[in-house]
Amino acid sequence: MKSIETRMILTPDQDEVRSALERVIGSSSFTRAERLSRFLRFVTERTLEGRGDELKEYLLGVEVFGCGFWRKQCTAGSRTWFT
């Protein structure tokens, strides 16, 4: 009979993930990248909350980049948002 190999998937503690996020956002590559920092923080927090499946283009435009129905358009990077 063959032995069954059991593999454990290690999931980092949420506090460890948040600590790593703060280190990344505080790094020299991110200190002047406010929009990128907001994006990374939002995506990380939603994922930690178990809501990663909610991450859609429109939600990111509204929640992260301040685009939405109250504006005619919003330019976020190379994408123009129309509502």
Buried (B, 14 or more C-beta within 10 A) or exposed (E): EEEEEEEEEEEEEEEEBBEEBEEBBEEEEBEEEEEBBBBBBBBBBBBBEEEEEEBEEEEBBBBBBBBEEEEEEBEBEEEEBEE
